[in-house]
């Protein structure tokens, strides 16, 4: 647990956040990264083969 507390020292928390401005959309960089990672996970779940699919085809 002490290791996690030492990692927090590398991130300065006394600054203002960075924002992406695109027309009327205003989103923080941290939230944008989370949204991109969620979309990548969703696309990967759609494209990667389902585990055990080959095993079920052999039984039929």
Secondary structure, DSSP 8 states (H G I E B T S, - for coil): -HHHHHHGGGS--SS---EEEETTEEEEHHHHHHHHHHHHHHHHHHHS--TTHHHHHHH-
